[in-house]
């Protein structure tokens, strides 16, 4: 007789998400679920009241740094550096990205850039001395990180078309070029800058510290999505960094791809969080908004949109849960992350559209929150590899034929 392990009973009803229809959170061990619920309380009680005003102004609320510093949520995936030891699972990391994004995608991106892209680059690409030099302060959020890869004239072709250059001069490197869309860069203490070595043509990583001469970040204005994120365009003019600030375990773009594989999975979780946040808003609105003398949630067409949204959420959550298991087992590949990013962001786009539709004319008012999700979804759909590029990565895997250069 075959036996299967049953998920543990969910926690108190007040802690449950209405979108967790199949009780995915019950797969977390008790200690990790407590961390998740701590993040949920932080976002609900401390962060949400700041979001709409900051989004409308297009400003980053600097008190967020202190709130996250006090929460102890940074550094958890990194053995020896976070407040929780041993390191937490990839499933918890994903659900934390989800949790932050279901309140606000910009806040989730601020934290993800710091805790994911920047810290993971140093943890994965740096040697032990570099990890010990930078990660403790980053885990405590005494120092904030950023990740600078995308360029003004390059996106999907970054592997072979990176224009920012690095030239070795004795015990230093000189960086020249430009980067664009770099989150946190206007105030970050450490920016991981990727540049092409002019001697061997390989991409290398460098930690550029705040205030380094020639490093000039300028905030990108007039965004209609991710308005809270401090995205910057960076100009690098003869920026000199010591050899000790070059990530010692990065020798080519192949090493960088390993970092992107992990962070791309995190973006898929973020997309799920946006999906869930939009669905929850639409469900609450459908229960309260009355037309023709009764709540619109009792109308067939509204229920159809809600159920289609819940189906997208559930399918995406199941995919990402298995992806996290593959990550924890160390057997996931580029195409696994790419399929998740392409699929989940596409489903996200559907859900935020259906959810905004349920709000009718009220859906364009910031006071109802839903348009913030609608707008921010467009940014998530495009970054960390477009849907088309991620589709081609998966296509190459299943056919053995590359459809891109």
C-alpha positions as CSV (number, residue, x, y, z in Angstrom):
1,X,0.0,0.0,0.0
2,X,1.4,3.4,-1.0
3,X,1.3,6.2,1.5
4,X,1.7,9.9,0.9
5,X,2.7,12.7,3.2
6,X,-0.2,15.0,3.9
7,X,0.3,18.8,4.2
8,X,0.0,20.1,7.8
9,X,-3.2,21.9,8.8
10,X,-3.2,25.6,7.8
11,X,-2.8,28.2,10.6
12,X,-5.4,30.5,12.0
13,X,-7.9,31.7,9.5
14,X,-6.8,35.3,9.9
15,X,-3.4,34.4,8.6
16,X,-4.5,32.6,5.5
17,X,-4.7,34.0,2.0
18,X,-8.0,33.7,0.2
19,X,-5.9,33.0,-2.9
20,X,-4.2,30.0,-1.3
21,X,-6.9,27.6,-2.5
22,X,-4.8,24.5,-2.3
23,X,-3.0,25.4,0.9
24,X,0.5,25.8,-0.6
25,X,1.7,27.7,2.5
26,X,1.2,24.5,4.6
27,X,4.2,23.0,2.8
28,X,6.5,25.3,4.8
29,X,7.9,24.0,8.1
30,X,6.6,25.8,11.1
31,X,9.7,28.0,11.7
32,X,9.7,29.2,8.1
33,X,5.9,29.9,8.1
34,X,6.5,32.1,11.2
35,X,8.9,34.1,9.1
36,X,6.4,34.4,6.3
37,X,3.6,35.6,8.7
38,X,6.1,38.1,10.2
39,X,6.6,39.5,6.7
40,X,2.8,39.6,6.1
41,X,2.3,41.6,9.3
42,X,5.1,44.0,8.4
43,X,3.6,44.6,4.9
44,X,0.1,45.0,6.2
45,X,0.7,47.2,9.2
46,X,3.8,49.2,8.3
47,X,4.4,49.3,4.6
48,X,0.9,49.4,3.0
49,X,0.0,52.8,4.6
50,X,3.1,54.3,2.8
51,X,2.5,52.9,-0.6
52,X,-0.1,54.9,-2.5
53,X,1.3,58.3,-1.5
54,X,4.8,57.3,-2.4
55,X,3.6,55.8,-5.7
56,X,1.7,59.0,-6.6
57,X,4.7,61.1,-5.8
58,X,7.2,58.8,-7.5
59,X,9.4,58.8,-4.5
60,X,11.1,56.0,-2.5
61,X,10.0,56.2,1.2
62,X,13.4,56.0,3.0
63,X,11.8,54.7,6.2
64,X,11.4,51.3,4.4
65,X,15.1,50.6,4.9
66,X,14.6,50.9,8.7
67,X,11.5,48.8,8.6
68,X,13.2,46.0,6.8
69,X,16.3,46.4,8.9
70,X,14.2,45.8,12.1
71,X,12.4,42.9,10.5
72,X,15.5,40.7,10.1
73,X,14.2,39.4,6.7
74,X,17.4,40.1,4.7
75,X,20.1,37.5,4.3
76,X,18.0,34.5,5.2
77,X,19.0,32.4,2.1
78,X,22.7,32.7,2.8
79,X,24.3,30.3,5.3
80,X,26.1,32.2,8.0
81,X,24.8,35.7,7.2
82,X,21.1,36.0,7.9
83,X,19.3,36.1,11.3
84,X,17.9,32.6,10.7
85,X,20.3,29.7,10.8
86,X,20.7,27.4,8.9
87,X,19.8,29.1,5.6
88,X,16.2,29.1,4.7
89,X,14.6,27.2,1.8
90,X,14.1,28.5,-1.8
91,X,10.4,27.9,-1.2
92,X,10.4,30.4,1.7
93,X,12.4,32.9,-0.4
94,X,9.8,32.6,-3.2
95,X,6.9,33.0,-0.8
96,X,8.5,36.0,0.7
97,X,8.8,37.6,-2.7
98,X,5.2,36.8,-3.3
99,X,4.2,38.3,0.1
100,X,5.9,41.6,-0.5
101,X,4.6,41.9,-4.1
102,X,1.0,41.2,-3.1
103,X,1.2,44.5,-1.2
104,X,3.4,46.4,-3.7
105,X,5.6,45.4,-6.5
106,X,8.0,48.3,-6.1
107,X,8.7,47.5,-2.5
108,X,9.2,43.8,-3.5
109,X,11.7,45.0,-6.1
110,X,13.6,47.2,-3.7
111,X,14.1,44.2,-1.4
112,X,14.6,41.7,-4.2
113,X,17.4,43.8,-5.8
114,X,19.2,44.1,-2.5
115,X,18.6,40.6,-1.0
116,X,18.5,38.8,-4.3
117,X,20.5,40.3,-7.2
118,X,23.1,42.1,-5.2
119,X,23.7,39.8,-2.3
120,X,23.4,36.6,-4.4
121,X,25.9,38.0,-6.9
122,X,28.4,38.5,-4.0
123,X,27.6,35.2,-2.3
124,X,27.8,33.3,-5.6
125,X,30.5,35.2,-7.4
126,X,32.7,36.4,-4.5
127,X,35.4,34.5,-2.6
128,X,35.1,33.9,1.1
129,X,37.0,37.1,2.0
130,X,34.6,39.2,-0.1
131,X,31.5,37.5,1.3
132,X,32.7,38.3,4.8
133,X,33.6,41.8,3.9
134,X,30.3,42.8,2.4
135,X,27.5,40.4,3.3
136,X,27.2,40.9,7.1
137,X,26.4,44.6,6.7
138,X,24.0,43.9,3.8
139,X,22.2,41.1,5.8
140,X,21.7,43.7,8.6
141,X,20.6,46.2,6.0
142,X,23.2,48.7,7.3
143,X,24.4,48.7,3.7
144,X,22.1,48.6,0.6
145,X,23.0,46.8,-2.6
146,X,22.2,47.3,-6.3
147,X,22.8,45.3,-9.5
148,X,23.9,47.0,-12.7
149,X,23.7,44.9,-15.9
150,X,21.2,46.4,-18.3
151,X,22.5,49.2,-20.6
152,X,20.8,52.1,-22.4
153,X,21.4,50.4,-25.8
154,X,21.2,46.8,-24.8
155,X,18.8,44.4,-23.3
156,X,18.3,40.8,-24.4
157,X,21.7,40.8,-26.2
158,X,23.6,41.6,-23.0
159,X,25.6,38.3,-23.1
160,X,27.4,39.2,-26.3
161,X,26.7,42.9,-26.6
162,X,27.8,44.4,-23.3
163,X,29.3,47.8,-24.0
164,X,30.5,48.8,-20.6
165,X,34.2,47.9,-20.4
166,X,36.8,47.1,-17.8
167,X,40.5,47.6,-18.3
168,X,43.2,46.3,-15.9
169,X,45.8,48.8,-14.7
170,X,48.1,47.2,-12.2
171,X,46.2,46.4,-9.0
172,X,43.1,48.3,-10.2
173,X,40.4,48.2,-12.9
174,X,39.1,51.1,-14.8
175,X,35.4,51.0,-15.8
176,X,33.8,53.0,-18.6
177,X,30.2,52.9,-20.0
178,X,26.6,53.3,-18.9
179,X,23.8,51.3,-17.3
180,X,20.1,51.8,-17.2
181,X,17.1,50.8,-15.1
182,X,19.3,50.1,-12.1
183,X,17.1,49.7,-9.0
184,X,18.3,51.2,-5.7
185,X,21.3,52.8,-7.5
186,X,20.6,56.4,-6.4
187,X,21.2,55.5,-2.8
188,X,22.9,52.1,-2.8
189,X,26.2,51.6,-0.8
190,X,27.4,48.8,-3.0
191,X,26.6,48.4,-6.7
192,X,27.5,45.2,-8.5
193,X,28.6,46.5,-12.0
194,X,29.0,44.0,-14.9
195,X,31.6,44.9,-17.5
196,X,33.4,43.3,-20.5
197,X,37.1,42.9,-20.0
198,X,38.8,44.5,-23.0
199,X,41.7,41.9,-22.9
200,X,39.8,38.6,-22.9
201,X,36.3,39.8,-23.9
202,X,34.8,38.1,-20.9
203,X,32.1,39.6,-18.6
204,X,33.3,40.3,-15.1
205,X,31.7,41.6,-11.9
206,X,32.9,44.5,-9.8
207,X,31.5,46.0,-6.5
208,X,31.6,49.7,-6.9
209,X,31.2,51.5,-3.6
210,X,29.1,54.6,-3.1
211,X,31.1,57.9,-3.7
212,X,33.6,56.3,-6.0
213,X,34.9,59.1,-8.4
214,X,33.4,58.8,-11.9
215,X,30.4,56.8,-10.8
216,X,27.3,59.0,-11.5
217,X,23.7,57.6,-11.0
218,X,20.8,59.8,-12.1
219,X,17.2,59.0,-11.2
220,X,14.9,58.0,-14.1
221,X,11.8,60.2,-14.0
222,X,8.3,60.0,-15.5
223,X,7.8,56.3,-15.0
224,X,4.3,55.0,-15.2
225,X,5.1,51.7,-13.4
226,X,7.3,50.8,-10.4
227,X,7.1,54.5,-9.4
228,X,8.4,53.8,-5.9
229,X,11.6,52.1,-7.1
230,X,14.6,54.4,-7.5
231,X,15.7,53.3,-10.9
232,X,18.8,55.1,-12.2
233,X,20.8,55.6,-15.4
234,X,24.4,55.3,-14.4
235,X,27.4,56.9,-16.2
236,X,30.8,55.3,-15.5
237,X,33.7,57.6,-16.5
238,X,37.1,56.2,-15.6
239,X,35.8,54.6,-12.5
240,X,38.7,53.0,-10.7
241,X,38.1,50.0,-8.5
242,X,40.7,47.7,-6.8
243,X,41.3,44.2,-7.9
244,X,39.9,43.2,-4.4
245,X,36.5,44.5,-5.5
246,X,36.4,42.2,-8.6
247,X,34.2,39.2,-7.9
248,X,36.8,36.5,-7.9
249,X,34.6,33.5,-8.9
250,X,33.2,35.2,-12.0
251,X,35.2,34.4,-15.1
252,X,32.6,34.7,-17.9
253,X,29.0,35.3,-18.7
254,X,28.3,31.6,-18.1
255,X,29.0,32.3,-14.4
256,X,26.7,35.3,-14.5
257,X,23.9,33.2,-16.1
258,X,23.9,31.0,-12.9
259,X,23.0,34.2,-11.0
260,X,20.3,35.2,-13.5
261,X,18.8,31.7,-13.3
262,X,18.1,32.1,-9.6
263,X,16.9,35.7,-9.7
264,X,14.6,35.0,-12.7
265,X,12.8,32.4,-10.5
266,X,12.4,35.2,-7.9
267,X,10.7,37.5,-10.4
268,X,8.2,34.7,-11.3
269,X,7.3,34.5,-7.6
270,X,7.0,38.3,-7.6
271,X,4.6,38.1,-10.6
272,X,2.5,35.6,-8.6
273,X,2.4,38.0,-5.7
274,X,1.1,40.8,-8.0
275,X,-1.5,38.3,-9.4
276,X,-2.7,37.4,-5.9
277,X,-2.8,41.1,-4.7
278,X,-5.0,42.0,-7.7
279,X,-7.2,39.0,-7.2
280,X,-7.7,39.7,-3.5
281,X,-8.7,43.3,-4.3
282,X,-11.1,42.3,-7.0
283,X,-12.7,39.6,-4.7
284,X,-13.2,42.1,-1.9
285,X,-14.6,44.7,-4.2
286,X,-17.0,42.1,-5.8
287,X,-18.3,41.2,-2.3
288,X,-19.0,44.9,-1.4
289,X,-19.9,46.7,-4.6
290,X,-23.7,46.6,-5.3
291,X,-25.5,47.0,-8.5
292,X,-29.1,46.3,-9.3
293,X,-29.7,45.9,-5.5
294,X,-27.1,43.2,-4.8
295,X,-23.3,42.6,-4.7
296,X,-21.7,42.2,-8.1
297,X,-20.0,39.0,-6.8
298,X,-23.3,37.3,-7.3
299,X,-23.3,37.9,-11.0
300,X,-22.2,35.1,-13.3
301,X,-19.8,37.1,-15.5
302,X,-18.0,38.5,-12.4
303,X,-17.7,35.0,-10.9
304,X,-16.2,33.8,-14.2
305,X,-13.5,36.4,-14.0
306,X,-12.7,35.6,-10.4
307,X,-12.5,31.8,-11.0
308,X,-10.3,32.2,-14.1
309,X,-8.0,34.4,-11.9
310,X,-7.9,31.9,-9.1
311,X,-7.1,29.1,-11.7
312,X,-4.1,31.2,-12.9
313,X,-2.9,31.8,-9.4
314,X,-3.2,28.1,-8.4
315,X,-1.5,26.8,-11.6
316,X,1.3,29.3,-11.2
317,X,1.8,28.6,-7.5
318,X,2.0,24.9,-8.2
319,X,4.7,25.4,-10.9
320,X,6.8,27.7,-8.7
321,X,6.5,25.3,-5.7
322,X,8.0,22.5,-7.8
323,X,10.7,24.9,-9.2
324,X,11.7,25.8,-5.6
325,X,12.0,22.1,-4.9
326,X,14.3,21.7,-7.9
327,X,16.4,24.6,-6.7
328,X,16.7,23.2,-3.2
329,X,17.8,19.9,-4.8
330,X,20.4,21.7,-6.9
331,X,19.0,20.2,-10.2
332,X,17.2,23.1,-11.8
333,X,18.3,24.6,-15.1
334,X,18.0,27.8,-17.1
335,X,14.9,26.6,-18.9
336,X,13.1,25.8,-15.7
337,X,13.4,29.4,-14.5
338,X,12.6,30.7,-18.0
339,X,9.4,28.7,-18.4
340,X,8.3,29.9,-15.0
341,X,9.0,33.5,-15.8
342,X,7.3,33.4,-19.2
343,X,4.3,31.5,-18.0
344,X,3.6,33.2,-14.7
345,X,4.1,36.8,-16.0
346,X,1.6,36.0,-18.9
347,X,-0.9,34.7,-16.4
348,X,-0.3,37.7,-14.2
349,X,-1.1,40.0,-17.1
350,X,-4.5,38.3,-17.6
351,X,-5.4,38.4,-13.9
352,X,-4.6,42.1,-13.4
353,X,-6.6,42.9,-16.5
354,X,-9.6,40.9,-15.3
355,X,-9.3,42.3,-11.8
356,X,-9.2,45.9,-13.0
357,X,-12.2,45.1,-15.2
358,X,-14.3,44.1,-12.1
359,X,-13.7,47.6,-10.7
360,X,-15.2,49.3,-13.7
361,X,-14.5,53.0,-13.7
362,X,-13.3,52.9,-10.1
363,X,-10.4,50.8,-11.4
364,X,-8.5,53.8,-12.6
365,X,-8.5,55.5,-9.1
366,X,-5.3,55.0,-7.1
367,X,-7.5,55.0,-3.9
368,X,-8.7,51.5,-4.9
369,X,-5.1,50.2,-5.3
370,X,-5.9,48.0,-8.4
371,X,-4.4,50.3,-11.0
372,X,-1.1,50.3,-9.2
373,X,-1.0,46.5,-9.7
374,X,-2.2,46.8,-13.3
375,X,0.6,49.3,-14.2
376,X,3.4,47.6,-12.2
377,X,2.6,44.3,-13.9
378,X,3.9,45.7,-17.2
379,X,7.3,46.2,-15.8
380,X,7.5,42.7,-14.3
381,X,6.4,41.3,-17.7
382,X,9.4,42.8,-19.4
383,X,12.4,42.7,-17.0
384,X,14.6,39.7,-16.2
385,X,14.2,38.5,-19.7
386,X,11.2,39.3,-21.9
387,X,8.5,36.6,-22.4
388,X,9.9,36.1,-25.9
389,X,13.5,35.5,-24.9
390,X,12.5,33.2,-22.1
391,X,10.3,31.3,-24.5
392,X,13.2,30.9,-26.9
393,X,15.4,29.6,-24.0
394,X,12.8,26.9,-23.3
395,X,12.4,26.3,-27.1
396,X,16.1,25.6,-27.5
397,X,16.0,23.1,-24.6
398,X,13.1,21.1,-25.9
399,X,14.0,21.1,-29.6
400,X,17.8,21.2,-29.5
401,X,17.7,24.1,-32.0
402,X,18.6,27.7,-31.1
403,X,16.2,30.3,-32.6
404,X,18.3,33.3,-31.5
405,X,21.9,34.4,-32.0
